[in-house]
Amino acid sequence: MKHPTRPWIALLIAAATVCAGFPTAAQNFPLRPVRIVVPSTPGGALDVIARTVSPALTEKWKQQVVIDNRAGAGGIIGTEIVAKSAPDGHTLLVVTTGFVTNPFIYKQLPYVTPNDFTPITILGTAPNVLVAHPAAPVQSVKDLINLARDKPQQLTYGSSGVGSGGHLSMELLQRMARVQLIHVPYKGAGAATAAIVAGQTQFLITATGAAMPQIRGNRLRALAVTGVNRSEALPEVPTIAESGLPGYSASGWYALFGPGKMPPPLVNKIYDDVIAVIRRSDVATQIRAQGFDQNALPPNEFSHFVAKELATWGAVIKDANIRAE
């Protein structure tokens, strides 16, 4: 007579065998070229940081690390590719704050955030910078707030699109300062920057690194940075919190994810290798030169960080009733 528990014993043995294989798979990673999907066009801050770390990862892993730009639909197209990839570490994703805002901006997504992804670490953070066209009669955040109160719904600001980091950061500023500006969305950060330089809009919150050439060339005036602390790239520029709006904080972050259900040993292996790379003096120098600060978190802490970001921006988006156009 067959023993009723034997099928379950067989399953447990099989499961134990699979789990035992995870450390070996992690140790041998990668077995082939690694693709890092960047859900934006080339040249933006997301693309820049991915291309900054990829050569060093290629060197460390002895496998080619390929950057695959898949722009479109607010980052959804590229993000979906990774969500539906095998959880073996050979397809990874670099995203920014749109990752935690899209679930609230779009009615339906082809994946579930964060369940369909595995948090690995933050590659860099970058407080965005609030800039003004030189013709705008403001020298500080206080000036901007006072002008906006004197001229409600007359001042304009650009963004890289509805629900983008710049849009939400300015929405937070307006809510805290109790002012109203006119939002002018563009298709991408490059277009939004070109518009303010041309005088089509008056204000913009954008990535510090992307705005640096325009600031240094006196084509834009830096009013403040959006993070808790001043930026290493613009140490002379105050934060929004210290220059007229206490408590304000809206830093941009650029992070590495994998598909959901990646084995923990593999996640830790990739994390350890990425940390070793971004802390190399040459790579760290490049990261800082692009306007990023290093604030890497281990996978478990990064997972908690993502949950907090989802809660924070979800509340802002719902209160402001922001929806994708």
Secondary structure, 3 states (H helix, E strand, C coil): CCCCCHHHHHHHHHHHHHHHHHHHHHHHCCCCCEEEEECCCCCCHHHHHHHHHHHHHHHHHCCCEEEEECCCHHHHHHHHHHHCCCCCCCEEEEECCHHHHHHHHCCCCCCCCCCCEEEEEEEEEEECEEEECCCCCCCCHHHHHHHHHHCCCCCEEEECCCCCHHHHHHHHHHHHHCCCCEEEECCCHHHHHHHHHCCCCCEEEECHHHHHHHHHCCCCEEEEECCCCCCCCCCCCCECHHHCCCCCCCEEEEEEEEECCCCHHHHHHHHHHHHHHHCCHHHHHHHHHCCCECCCCCHHHHHHHHHHHHHHHHHHHHHHCCCCC
